[in-house]
Amino acid sequence: MNIEGVITCSLGIASLEKEGEELNTMKAALIKGADTAMYRAKDLGNNQACLAEPSSAS
């Protein structure tokens, strides 16, 4: 039995620009920024990568 499929990737990338914030706050902001960027990549189509806007990762 041969099964064929297509795999695509949507990638959201975020980075932290602020220092000195509480670790849990920084982690939450990083995850939120990456998640927002990933959904922007999905909206643009298959095999896309998007960077988080600085305001969405803070």
N, C-alpha and C positions, 0 to 999 in steps of 0.2 A: 504494500500500500504506500503510495507516494502522496505526501501532504505538502503543499506549498503554501507559504504565507509571506507577508511583508511585515517587517518590523521597522517602525519609525521612532524617532526620539525627539521629545520636546524638552528643552533644558532651560532652567531659570538659574541665574547666577547672581549672588548678592555678596557684598563685602561690608565690613564694618569700618566706618570712618571715625567714629568717636571713641575716645579712650576714657577710662575711669568710671564707666557706668556699671551698675550691678550686673553680674554674670547672667542671671536669669533674664534680665531685661534685654541684654545684648543678644542672647540666644534667640529669644522670641522675635526680636526685630529682624535678625538674620533670616530666620525661617519664613517669616511673613514676606520679606522682600523677595526671597528666592521663589516662594510660592506664587506671588503676584507676577513675577517675571516669567515663570513657567507657563502660567495660563495665558499670558500675552503671546508667548511662543506658540502655544497650541492654536490660538486664534489666527496666527499668521500662516499656519499650514504645517505640513510634515517636515521633519528634520530641521527644526529651527532652534536657535539659542538666543536668549535675550538677557541683557543685564538689567538688574533692578535699578530703578531711579534712586538717587540718594535719599529722597524724602520717603520712599516706600520701605527702605531698610532701616529707618531710624524711628 
